[in-house]
Amino acid sequence: MRFRVLLILSLLIFTFNANSQTLQEKAEIDSLFSVVYNSINNRPDSGLVAASSLESILLLGENSRGLATLYRYVAQTFEQKANYDKVIEYSQKSIKLFRPLGDSMGVALNFTTLGNAYKFIGKKKESLEFYIKSAELRKKFGTSSDYATALYALGNSYYELADYAKCESYYLQALSFFEQDKDTSRLADMYFNMGNLLNVKNELDRSLDFYEKSLIYYESLGDEYMFPRIWGTIGRNFYNRGDMSKAKTYFLKAEKGFEEFEDKFNYCHNQALLSRTEYNLENYDVALIYAEKVNQLANEIGALRYSMEAQLLFKLIYLAKGDFEMAFASLDRYDDLSDSLYSLEKEKTIKELTIKYETELKEQEIEKLSSEKELQEKEILLATTEKNAYMIAVVFAIALALAILAFFTQRQKAIQLRSEKALSERNTQINTLLREQEVSTLNALLEGQEKERLRIAEELHDRLGSLLSAIKLNFNGWIGKRDLSQDEVEDYSAKTSGLLDEAVTEVRRVSHNLSTGQVSRYGLVGSMEDLAATVNRSDSIKMKVLHFNLGERLPIELETGIYRIVQEMLANVLKHANAKEFTVQLSKTDNSVILTAEDDGKGFDYKEARKRGGIGLHNIDNRVKKFGGQFSVDSSPGKGTIFTFEFPLEA
């Protein structure tokens, strides 16, 4: 009896202590959640420290909803720190917990975060897929504001993909919801982005209307940080119109704003626009000052692309000032920076592949840890029926410590083995892709050669063949008639001589089209100047040829190859660029020949063009590789195109 009373008292004391502990734990959880949420935008590092403590508590309490929400907040925190690998990792962990709970809006919010992350690491297709999934869930389970936010994100995604028609469609749908809700903050942002979209579409009047609406809303919100950004975009609007004076006025206003807010990146971008504006106004000395500011600030903030932009500005300005030596020195620095950028992008790609494999490994380890935890819980439950609370705590602590030690030892070995396997598989994939690329390049070259043979055969058959047949018929007619007068003999002779002259002319034309003979006879510079003269007579485009230090002839194969590349470039410009001027510059250094081809046309997305597999670009690539050269492209829609080639010379 006495034992039963003691047992009941012990249970009551244990229950009271457990309830008190539960209340304290709940208060601690709420406090930590508040710290994490309020630190997302302003103090991300502090938020992550609080999140680590909160995660330990939620894991012990098996609080799935709390963990799902925490992981979503952690993903958003890493988004502020631009650590997109962690954003993806924690968003996926949050989704796995939200789905069994039936929380569709929690999943939708994570889809939007994933869309943002994939967009910033350059995976636009995956980003679009997540935005679409988010929109579908928000439309079904969320409010009109939730759905409008998803439509807005979709529009931004299509803007990144340069599908401007779909972008405008989603923007206008989102605008209708925001205007109904009178959401001033969203409207200010949307009007600004609509202005940017219409600026790209060259609908400059509509674009300016939306910029002005956006400025009104931001003024009502008191958001002065956005003022210089809007002034800068209005400046670009007038720049695109060709009104350089108004463009300069707005760029100068934006300059003061960016300087005041210490927005170095946008300040650097604005300086580049001012330099181009002064260049177009033929204020070359002022343009040079702005270009030097761009170069200095780009080096300070580590913006490699703006360092490249500065060198392009130097090249344009020095050429306009007639300082060809400085212009070509700037071009050399641009090429060096372009190579550095290529190396950085390559390293980034390898890092993304490595992170992908490591993420898969971590997910497998998490599943393994969950299974081991379930087994431990069953053992603990069995032990509670046999031992008192104190012994349970001791045994559990020892077992947990041993399990964690064993787990981390096994995981380290597993990670090492899987990393080695993943690295081997990745190297195999890279080698396979390289072999496929070599085969594809060879096939394209053979196909081009076969087309050239067919074209020559057709010209010989259709033109020269028909002339020779006519000469033969004329001879047969002459030979078949025995009694011919002197006039008839002279008539047959004149016709035959005329046909032979046409045949000789046709042979010369076919030979001229093959170009090798022309380049061999007149040289590379003479042949290109002859090509420019022919093009300029057509009045369809103005072609210029500039050359430096080319007093001596180059190897004939290299001269012919460069001439072919220029022909291919000219063909592409005439077909696609809608340009008014096409400028070719040739220069020779001790070790190389540099070719620059520039047009003022509508430009293009080089990466997309390579994906589409254009034959012209493929032929250029093959010819450059044939001579061990390399080339870079600077182009974007609406801003013209600059191709820069470098061919090594044997010592």
C-alpha positions as CSV (number, residue, x, y, z in Angstrom):
1,M,0.0,0.0,0.0
2,R,2.8,2.4,1.0
3,F,4.6,1.6,-2.3
4,R,1.4,2.5,-4.3
5,V,1.0,5.9,-2.5
6,L,4.7,6.7,-3.2
7,L,4.2,5.7,-6.9
8,I,1.2,7.9,-7.3
9,L,2.9,10.9,-5.6
10,S,5.9,10.4,-7.9
11,L,3.6,10.4,-11.0
12,L,1.9,13.6,-9.9
13,I,5.2,15.3,-9.3
14,F,6.5,14.1,-12.7
15,T,3.3,15.3,-14.5
16,F,3.5,18.8,-12.9
17,N,7.2,19.1,-13.8
18,A,6.4,18.0,-17.4
19,N,3.6,20.6,-17.8
20,S,5.8,23.4,-16.4
21,Q,8.6,22.3,-18.8
22,T,6.1,22.4,-21.8
23,L,5.0,26.0,-21.0
24,Q,8.6,27.1,-20.7
25,E,9.5,25.3,-23.9
26,K,6.6,26.9,-25.8
27,A,7.6,30.4,-24.6
28,E,11.2,29.8,-25.7
29,I,10.1,28.5,-29.1
30,D,7.9,31.5,-29.7
31,S,10.7,33.9,-28.7
32,L,13.2,32.2,-31.0
33,F,10.7,32.2,-34.0
34,S,10.3,35.9,-33.5
35,V,14.0,36.5,-33.6
36,V,14.4,34.4,-36.7
37,Y,11.6,36.0,-38.6
38,N,12.5,39.6,-37.7
39,S,16.2,39.0,-38.6
40,I,15.6,37.8,-42.2
41,N,16.1,41.1,-43.9
42,N,18.2,43.1,-41.4
43,R,20.4,40.7,-39.3
44,P,20.6,37.4,-41.2
45,D,23.6,36.1,-39.3
46,S,21.8,36.6,-35.9
47,G,18.7,34.9,-37.3
48,L,20.7,31.8,-38.4
49,V,22.2,31.5,-34.9
50,A,18.7,31.6,-33.3
51,A,17.4,29.1,-36.0
52,S,20.1,26.6,-35.0
53,S,18.9,26.6,-31.4
54,L,15.3,26.5,-32.4
55,E,15.9,23.5,-34.7
56,S,17.3,21.4,-31.9
57,I,14.2,22.1,-29.7
58,L,11.8,21.3,-32.6
59,L,13.5,18.1,-33.5
60,L,13.3,16.8,-30.0
61,G,9.7,17.7,-29.8
62,E,8.8,16.2,-33.2
63,N,7.2,19.5,-34.2
64,S,6.8,19.0,-37.9
65,R,4.9,22.2,-38.7
66,G,7.3,24.3,-36.6
67,L,10.2,22.7,-38.5
68,A,8.6,23.3,-41.9
69,T,8.0,27.0,-41.1
70,L,11.5,27.3,-39.6
71,Y,13.2,25.8,-42.7
72,R,11.2,28.3,-44.9
73,Y,12.5,31.2,-42.9
74,V,16.0,29.9,-43.0
75,A,15.8,29.6,-46.8
76,Q,14.6,33.2,-47.0
77,T,17.5,34.2,-44.7
78,F,20.1,32.5,-47.0
79,E,18.4,34.3,-49.9
80,Q,19.4,37.6,-48.3
81,K,22.9,36.3,-48.0
82,A,22.9,35.2,-51.7
83,N,23.8,31.7,-50.6
84,Y,21.4,30.0,-53.1
85,D,22.7,26.5,-52.6
86,K,21.4,26.7,-49.0
87,V,18.2,28.3,-50.2
88,I,17.5,25.3,-52.3
89,E,18.4,22.9,-49.6
90,Y,16.2,24.4,-46.9
91,S,13.3,25.1,-49.2
92,Q,13.2,21.4,-50.2
93,K,13.4,20.3,-46.6
94,S,10.4,22.6,-45.8
95,I,8.4,21.3,-48.7
96,K,8.9,17.7,-47.5
97,L,7.4,18.6,-44.1
98,F,4.6,20.8,-45.4
99,R,3.2,18.2,-47.9
100,P,2.2,15.5,-45.4
101,L,0.5,18.3,-43.3
102,G,-1.6,19.3,-46.4
103,D,-0.3,22.9,-46.2
104,S,-0.5,23.9,-49.9
105,M,0.2,27.6,-49.3
106,G,3.4,26.6,-47.3
107,V,4.5,24.6,-50.4
108,A,3.6,27.5,-52.7
109,L,5.7,29.9,-50.8
110,N,8.7,27.6,-51.0
111,F,8.1,27.1,-54.7
112,T,8.5,30.9,-55.1
113,T,11.7,30.9,-53.1
114,L,13.1,28.1,-55.2
115,G,12.1,30.0,-58.3
116,N,14.1,33.0,-57.1
117,A,17.1,30.9,-56.2
118,Y,17.3,29.1,-59.6
119,K,16.9,32.4,-61.4
120,F,19.9,33.9,-59.6
121,I,22.1,30.9,-60.3
122,G,21.2,31.2,-64.0
123,K,18.8,28.2,-64.3
124,K,16.0,30.0,-65.9
125,K,14.0,27.0,-67.1
126,E,13.9,25.4,-63.6
127,S,13.0,28.8,-62.1
128,L,10.0,29.2,-64.5
129,E,8.8,25.7,-63.6
130,F,8.7,26.5,-59.8
131,Y,7.0,29.9,-60.5
132,I,4.3,28.1,-62.5
133,K,3.7,25.5,-59.7
134,S,3.5,28.3,-57.1
135,A,0.9,30.2,-59.2
136,E,-1.3,27.1,-59.6
137,L,-1.3,26.5,-55.8
138,R,-1.9,30.2,-55.0
139,K,-4.8,30.4,-57.5
140,K,-6.5,27.4,-55.9
141,F,-5.7,27.9,-52.2
142,G,-4.6,31.6,-51.7
143,T,-6.1,35.1,-51.9
144,S,-6.2,37.3,-55.0
145,S,-3.1,39.1,-53.7
146,D,-1.3,35.8,-53.3
147,Y,-2.2,34.9,-56.9
148,A,-1.2,38.3,-58.2
149,T,2.2,38.0,-56.6
150,A,2.7,34.7,-58.3
151,L,1.7,36.2,-61.7
152,Y,4.1,39.0,-61.2
153,A,6.9,36.5,-60.5
154,L,6.0,34.6,-63.6
155,G,6.2,37.8,-65.6
156,N,9.7,38.5,-64.2
157,S,10.7,35.0,-65.2
158,Y,9.6,35.4,-68.8
159,Y,11.4,38.7,-68.9
160,E,14.6,36.9,-68.0
161,L,13.9,34.4,-70.8
162,A,13.3,37.4,-73.3
163,D,9.8,36.2,-74.0
164,Y,8.4,39.7,-73.7
165,A,4.9,38.9,-75.0
166,K,4.2,36.4,-72.2
167,C,5.9,38.7,-69.7
168,E,3.6,41.6,-70.6
169,S,0.5,39.3,-70.4
170,Y,1.4,38.2,-66.8
171,Y,2.3,41.7,-65.8
172,L,-1.0,43.1,-66.9
173,Q,-3.0,40.3,-65.2
174,A,-1.1,41.0,-61.9
175,L,-1.6,44.8,-62.4
176,S,-5.4,44.3,-62.6
177,F,-5.4,42.6,-59.1
178,F,-3.1,45.1,-57.5
179,E,-5.1,48.0,-58.9
180,Q,-8.3,46.5,-57.5
181,D,-6.7,46.0,-54.1
182,K,-5.1,49.5,-54.3
183,D,-1.8,48.0,-53.2
184,T,0.4,51.1,-53.5
185,S,3.7,49.4,-52.8
186,R,3.1,46.6,-55.4
187,L,1.8,49.1,-58.0
188,A,4.9,51.3,-57.6
189,D,7.1,48.2,-58.3
190,M,5.0,46.9,-61.1
191,Y,4.8,50.2,-63.0
192,F,8.6,50.4,-62.8
193,N,9.0,46.9,-64.3
194,M,6.3,47.6,-66.9
195,G,8.4,50.6,-68.0
196,N,11.5,48.5,-68.2
197,L,9.7,45.9,-70.3
198,L,8.2,48.4,-72.8
199,N,11.7,50.1,-73.0
200,V,13.1,46.8,-74.2
201,K,10.2,46.3,-76.6
202,N,11.0,49.8,-78.0
203,E,7.5,51.1,-77.1
204,L,9.2,54.2,-75.7
205,D,6.1,56.5,-75.2
206,R,4.2,53.8,-73.2
207,S,7.4,53.0,-71.3
208,L,7.8,56.7,-70.2
209,D,4.2,56.8,-69.0
210,F,4.7,53.8,-66.7
211,Y,8.0,55.3,-65.4
212,E,6.3,58.5,-64.5
213,K,3.4,56.6,-62.7
214,S,6.0,54.6,-60.8
215,L,7.8,57.8,-59.7
216,I,4.5,59.2,-58.4
217,Y,3.8,56.1,-56.3
218,Y,7.3,55.9,-54.9
219,E,7.1,59.6,-53.9
220,S,3.8,58.9,-52.1
221,L,5.5,56.0,-50.2
222,G,8.5,58.2,-49.4
223,D,10.9,55.6,-51.0
224,E,13.7,58.0,-52.0
225,Y,16.0,55.0,-52.7
226,M,14.1,54.3,-55.9
227,F,14.3,57.8,-57.3
228,P,17.8,57.6,-58.9
229,R,16.9,54.2,-60.3
230,I,13.8,55.6,-62.0
231,W,15.7,58.7,-63.2
232,G,18.3,56.4,-64.7
233,T,15.7,54.3,-66.6
234,I,14.1,57.5,-67.9
235,G,17.5,58.5,-69.1
236,R,17.9,55.2,-71.0
237,N,14.4,55.8,-72.5
238,F,15.7,59.1,-74.0
239,Y,19.0,57.4,-74.9
240,N,17.1,54.8,-76.9
241,R,15.2,57.6,-78.7
242,G,18.5,59.2,-79.7
243,D,17.8,62.3,-77.5
244,M,21.2,62.5,-75.9
245,S,20.7,65.9,-74.2
246,K,17.6,64.7,-72.2
247,A,19.3,61.4,-71.5
248,K,22.3,63.2,-70.1
249,T,20.0,65.4,-67.8
250,Y,18.4,62.3,-66.2
251,F,21.7,60.4,-65.9
252,L,23.2,63.3,-64.0
253,K,20.2,63.4,-61.6
254,A,20.6,59.6,-61.1
255,E,24.3,60.0,-60.5
256,K,23.7,62.3,-57.5
257,G,21.1,59.9,-56.0
258,F,23.4,56.8,-56.4
259,E,26.3,58.7,-54.8
260,E,24.1,59.8,-51.9
261,F,22.9,56.3,-51.1
262,E,26.4,54.8,-51.8
263,D,24.9,52.4,-54.3
264,K,28.2,51.7,-56.0
265,F,27.0,49.0,-58.4
266,N,24.2,51.2,-59.9
267,Y,26.6,54.2,-59.7
268,C,29.1,52.3,-61.9
269,H,26.4,51.4,-64.4
270,N,25.2,55.0,-64.6
271,Q,28.8,56.2,-65.2
272,A,29.0,53.8,-68.1
273,L,25.8,55.2,-69.6
274,L,27.0,58.8,-69.1
275,S,30.3,57.9,-70.9
276,R,28.3,56.5,-73.9
277,T,26.1,59.5,-73.9
278,E,29.0,61.9,-74.0
279,Y,30.6,59.8,-76.7
280,N,27.5,60.1,-78.9
281,L,27.5,63.9,-78.2
282,E,31.2,63.8,-79.5
283,N,32.4,65.1,-76.1
284,Y,35.3,62.6,-76.2
285,D,37.3,64.0,-73.3
286,V,34.3,64.0,-70.9
287,A,33.4,60.5,-72.1
288,L,37.0,59.4,-71.3
289,I,36.7,60.8,-67.7
290,Y,33.5,58.8,-67.1
291,A,35.0,55.7,-68.6
292,E,38.0,56.0,-66.2
293,K,35.5,56.3,-63.3
294,V,33.8,53.1,-64.5
295,N,37.1,51.3,-64.6
296,Q,38.2,52.4,-61.2
297,L,34.9,51.6,-59.5
298,A,34.6,48.2,-61.3
299,N,38.0,47.2,-59.9
300,E,37.0,48.4,-56.4
301,I,33.8,46.4,-56.2
302,G,35.0,43.5,-58.2
303,A,32.5,43.9,-61.1
304,L,34.4,42.1,-63.9
305,R,31.7,42.8,-66.6
306,Y,32.0,46.6,-65.9
307,S,35.8,46.3,-66.2
308,M,35.2,44.9,-69.6
309,E,32.7,47.6,-70.4
310,A,35.3,50.2,-69.4
311,Q,37.8,48.8,-71.9
312,L,35.2,48.8,-74.7
313,L,34.5,52.5,-73.9
314,F,38.2,53.2,-74.0
315,K,38.5,51.5,-77.4
316,L,35.6,53.5,-78.9
317,I,36.8,56.8,-77.5
318,Y,40.5,56.4,-78.5
319,L,39.4,55.3,-82.0
320,A,37.3,58.5,-82.3
321,K,40.3,60.5,-81.1
322,G,42.6,58.8,-83.6
323,D,44.8,57.2,-80.9
324,F,44.9,53.7,-82.4
325,E,47.7,52.5,-80.1
326,M,45.7,53.1,-77.0
327,A,42.6,51.7,-78.7
328,F,44.3,48.4,-79.4
329,A,45.8,48.3,-75.9
330,S,42.3,48.6,-74.5
331,L,41.2,45.8,-76.8
332,D,44.0,43.6,-75.4
333,R,42.9,44.3,-71.9
334,Y,39.3,43.5,-72.8
335,D,40.4,40.1,-74.2
336,D,42.3,39.3,-71.0
337,L,39.2,40.2,-68.9
338,S,37.0,38.1,-71.2
339,D,39.3,35.1,-70.6
340,S,39.1,35.7,-66.8
341,L,35.3,35.8,-66.9
342,Y,35.2,32.6,-68.9
343,S,37.3,30.9,-66.2
344,L,35.1,32.2,-63.4
345,E,31.9,30.9,-65.2
346,K,33.6,27.5,-65.7
347,E,34.5,27.3,-62.0
348,K,30.9,28.2,-61.1
349,T,29.6,25.4,-63.3
350,I,31.8,22.8,-61.6
351,K,30.9,24.1,-58.2
352,E,27.1,23.8,-59.0
353,L,27.7,20.2,-60.1
354,T,29.6,19.4,-56.9
355,I,26.9,21.0,-54.7
356,K,24.2,19.0,-56.5
357,Y,25.9,15.7,-55.6
358,E,26.6,16.8,-52.0
359,T,22.9,17.8,-51.6
360,E,21.7,14.4,-52.8
361,L,24.1,12.8,-50.3
362,K,22.8,15.0,-47.4
363,E,19.2,14.1,-48.2
364,Q,20.1,10.4,-48.1
365,E,21.9,10.8,-44.8
366,I,18.9,12.7,-43.3
367,E,16.6,9.8,-44.3
368,K,19.0,7.4,-42.6
369,L,19.1,9.5,-39.5
370,S,15.3,9.5,-39.3
371,S,15.2,5.7,-39.5
372,E,17.8,5.3,-36.8
373,K,15.9,7.8,-34.6
374,E,12.7,5.7,-34.9
375,L,14.6,2.6,-33.8
376,Q,16.0,4.4,-30.8
377,E,12.6,5.7,-29.7
378,K,11.2,2.1,-29.7
379,E,14.1,1.0,-27.5
380,I,13.6,3.9,-25.1
381,L,9.8,3.2,-24.9
382,L,10.6,-0.4,-23.9
383,A,13.2,0.7,-21.3
384,T,10.6,3.0,-19.6
385,T,8.6,0.0,-18.4
386,E,11.6,-1.5,-16.7
387,K,13.6,1.3,-15.2
388,N,13.0,4.6,-13.4
389,A,13.1,8.1,-15.0
390,Y,16.6,8.8,-13.9
391,M,18.1,5.6,-15.4
392,I,16.1,6.2,-18.6
393,A,17.7,9.6,-19.1
394,V,21.2,8.2,-18.4
395,V,20.8,5.2,-20.8
396,F,19.2,7.4,-23.5
397,A,22.0,10.0,-23.3
398,I,24.7,7.3,-23.5
399,A,22.9,5.5,-26.4
400,L,22.3,8.8,-28.3
401,A,25.9,9.8,-27.9
402,L,27.2,6.4,-29.2
403,A,24.7,6.4,-32.0
404,I,25.7,9.9,-33.1
405,L,29.4,9.0,-32.9
406,A,28.8,5.9,-35.0
407,F,26.5,7.7,-37.4
408,F,29.0,10.5,-38.1
409,T,31.9,8.0,-38.5
410,Q,29.8,6.0,-41.1
411,R,28.6,9.1,-42.8
412,Q,32.1,10.4,-43.3
413,K,33.2,7.2,-44.9
414,A,30.0,7.1,-47.1
415,I,30.4,10.7,-48.2
416,Q,34.1,10.1,-49.2
417,L,33.2,7.0,-51.2
418,R,30.2,8.7,-52.9
419,S,32.1,11.9,-53.6
420,E,34.9,9.8,-55.3
421,K,32.2,8.0,-57.4
422,A,30.4,11.2,-58.2
423,L,33.6,12.8,-59.3
424,S,34.5,9.8,-61.5
425,E,31.0,9.8,-63.1
426,R,31.1,13.6,-63.7
427,N,34.6,13.3,-65.4
428,T,33.2,10.6,-67.6
429,Q,30.2,12.8,-68.6
430,I,32.5,15.7,-69.4
431,N,34.7,13.5,-71.6
432,T,31.7,12.1,-73.4
433,L,30.3,15.6,-74.0
434,L,33.7,16.7,-75.4
435,R,33.8,13.7,-77.8
436,E,30.3,14.4,-79.0
437,Q,31.2,18.1,-79.5
438,E,34.2,17.1,-81.6
439,V,32.2,14.8,-83.8
440,S,29.5,17.4,-84.2
441,T,32.1,20.0,-85.2
442,L,33.7,17.6,-87.8
443,N,30.3,16.8,-89.3
444,A,29.4,20.5,-89.6
445,L,32.8,21.1,-91.4
446,L,32.3,18.2,-93.8
447,E,28.7,19.3,-94.5
448,G,30.0,22.8,-95.3
449,Q,32.6,21.4,-97.7
450,E,30.0,19.2,-99.4
451,K,27.7,22.2,-99.9
452,E,30.6,24.2,-101.4
453,R,31.3,21.3,-103.8
454,L,27.7,21.1,-104.8
455,R,27.5,24.9,-105.3
456,I,30.6,24.9,-107.6
457,A,29.3,21.9,-109.5
458,E,25.9,23.6,-110.1
459,E,27.6,26.8,-111.4
460,L,29.8,24.8,-113.7
461,H,26.9,22.7,-115.0
462,D,24.2,25.4,-115.3
463,R,26.3,28.3,-116.7
464,L,29.6,27.1,-118.1
465,G,28.1,23.8,-119.3
466,S,25.3,25.5,-121.2
467,L,27.8,27.9,-122.9
468,L,30.0,25.1,-124.0
469,S,27.0,23.2,-125.4
470,A,26.0,26.3,-127.4
471,I,29.5,26.6,-128.8
472,K,29.5,23.0,-129.8
473,L,26.1,23.4,-131.6
474,N,27.4,26.5,-133.4
475,F,30.5,24.6,-134.6
476,N,28.3,21.7,-135.8
477,G,26.1,24.0,-137.7
478,W,29.1,25.6,-139.3
479,I,30.8,22.4,-140.3
480,G,27.6,20.9,-141.7
481,K,27.2,23.7,-144.3
482,R,29.7,23.4,-147.2
483,D,28.8,26.4,-149.4
484,L,29.0,29.4,-147.1
485,S,29.3,33.0,-148.2
486,Q,32.0,35.2,-146.7
487,D,29.3,37.1,-144.7
488,E,27.9,33.8,-143.3
489,V,31.4,32.7,-142.3
490,E,32.0,36.0,-140.5
491,D,28.6,35.7,-138.8
492,Y,29.3,32.2,-137.5
493,S,32.8,33.2,-136.4
494,A,31.5,36.3,-134.5
495,K,28.8,34.2,-132.7
496,T,31.4,31.5,-131.8
497,S,33.9,34.2,-130.6
498,G,31.1,35.8,-128.5
499,L,30.2,32.5,-126.8
500,L,33.8,31.8,-126.0
501,D,34.2,35.3,-124.5
502,E,31.1,34.5,-122.3
503,A,32.7,31.2,-121.3
504,V,36.0,32.8,-120.3
505,T,34.1,35.5,-118.3
506,E,32.1,32.8,-116.5
507,V,35.2,30.8,-115.6
508,R,36.7,34.0,-114.1
509,R,33.5,34.7,-112.1
510,V,33.5,31.1,-110.6
511,S,37.2,31.5,-109.8
512,H,36.5,34.9,-108.2
513,N,33.8,33.4,-106.1
514,L,36.2,30.9,-104.7
515,S,38.2,33.9,-103.4
516,T,41.4,32.0,-102.8
517,G,42.9,33.3,-106.0
518,Q,41.8,36.8,-105.2
519,V,43.3,36.8,-101.7
520,S,46.5,35.2,-103.1
521,R,46.8,37.9,-105.8
522,Y,45.7,41.1,-104.1
523,G,46.4,40.2,-100.4
524,L,44.0,40.3,-97.4
525,V,43.7,44.0,-97.0
526,G,43.3,44.6,-100.8
527,S,40.6,41.9,-101.0
528,M,38.7,43.2,-98.0
529,E,38.8,46.8,-99.4
530,D,37.5,45.4,-102.7
531,L,34.7,43.7,-100.8
532,A,33.9,46.9,-99.0
533,A,33.8,48.8,-102.3
534,T,31.4,46.3,-103.7
535,V,29.1,46.4,-100.6
536,N,29.2,50.3,-100.5
537,R,28.0,50.5,-104.1
538,S,24.8,48.7,-103.1
539,D,23.8,51.5,-100.7
540,S,22.3,48.8,-98.3
541,I,25.0,49.2,-95.7
542,K,28.2,51.2,-95.1
543,M,31.3,49.0,-94.7
544,K,34.7,50.3,-93.5
545,V,38.0,48.5,-93.4
546,L,40.7,49.8,-91.0
547,H,44.2,48.2,-90.7
548,F,47.3,48.7,-88.6
549,N,50.8,47.3,-88.9
550,L,50.0,45.0,-91.9
551,G,52.8,46.1,-94.3
552,E,53.9,42.5,-94.7
553,R,51.8,39.6,-96.0
554,L,50.5,36.9,-93.7
555,P,50.5,33.2,-94.5
556,I,48.2,32.7,-97.4
557,E,46.0,30.1,-95.6
558,L,45.5,32.5,-92.7
559,E,44.7,35.4,-95.0
560,T,42.2,33.2,-96.9
561,G,40.6,32.0,-93.6
562,I,40.3,35.6,-92.2
563,Y,38.7,36.7,-95.5
564,R,36.2,33.8,-95.3
565,I,35.3,34.8,-91.7
566,V,34.7,38.4,-92.8
567,Q,32.5,37.2,-95.6
568,E,30.5,35.0,-93.2
569,M,30.2,38.0,-90.7
570,L,29.0,40.3,-93.5
571,A,26.4,37.8,-94.6
572,N,25.1,37.5,-91.1
573,V,24.9,41.3,-90.7
574,L,23.1,41.7,-94.0
575,K,20.6,38.9,-93.2
576,H,19.9,39.6,-89.5
577,A,21.3,42.7,-88.0
578,N,19.4,45.5,-89.8
579,A,22.6,47.6,-89.4
580,K,23.6,50.8,-91.1
581,E,27.4,50.4,-90.6
582,F,29.8,47.4,-90.5
583,T,33.4,48.1,-89.5
584,V,36.3,45.7,-89.8
585,Q,39.6,46.4,-88.0
586,L,42.8,44.4,-88.6
587,S,46.0,44.7,-86.6
588,K,49.2,42.7,-86.3
589,T,51.4,42.3,-83.2
590,D,54.6,40.4,-82.8
591,N,52.7,37.2,-81.9
592,S,49.2,37.5,-83.3
593,V,46.7,39.0,-85.7
594,I,43.6,40.7,-84.2
595,L,40.4,41.0,-86.2
596,T,37.5,43.1,-84.8
597,A,34.1,43.2,-86.6
598,E,31.5,45.7,-85.3
599,D,28.0,46.6,-86.4
600,D,25.4,49.0,-85.1
601,G,22.5,46.7,-85.7
602,K,19.8,45.3,-83.4
603,G,22.2,42.8,-81.6
604,F,21.3,39.3,-80.5
605,D,21.6,36.9,-77.5
606,Y,24.8,34.9,-78.4
607,K,24.1,32.1,-76.0
608,E,20.6,31.5,-77.4
609,A,22.0,31.7,-80.9
610,R,24.5,29.0,-80.1
611,K,21.8,26.8,-78.6
612,R,19.8,27.1,-81.8
613,G,22.8,25.9,-83.7
614,G,23.1,28.6,-86.4
615,I,25.2,27.4,-89.3
616,G,26.9,30.8,-89.7
617,L,28.2,30.9,-86.1
618,H,29.2,27.3,-86.4
619,N,31.2,27.9,-89.6
620,I,33.0,30.9,-87.9
621,D,33.8,28.7,-84.9
622,N,35.3,26.0,-87.1
623,R,37.4,28.4,-89.1
624,V,38.8,30.0,-85.9
625,K,39.7,26.7,-84.4
626,K,41.4,25.6,-87.6
627,F,44.0,28.3,-87.1
628,G,44.3,27.8,-83.3
629,G,42.6,31.1,-82.7
630,Q,39.9,32.3,-80.3
631,F,37.1,34.9,-80.3
632,S,34.7,36.7,-78.0
633,V,31.3,38.3,-78.6
634,D,29.8,41.4,-77.0
635,S,26.2,41.7,-78.0
636,S,22.7,42.1,-76.5
637,P,19.4,42.9,-78.1
638,G,19.2,46.5,-79.3
639,K,22.9,47.4,-78.7
640,G,24.8,46.2,-81.8
641,T,27.5,43.5,-81.9
642,I,31.3,43.3,-81.6
643,F,33.2,40.2,-82.6
644,T,36.8,40.1,-81.6
645,F,39.2,37.4,-83.0
646,E,42.8,36.6,-82.2
647,F,45.0,34.3,-84.4
648,P,48.5,33.3,-83.2
649,L,51.4,33.7,-85.5
650,E,54.3,31.2,-85.6
651,A,57.6,32.5,-84.3
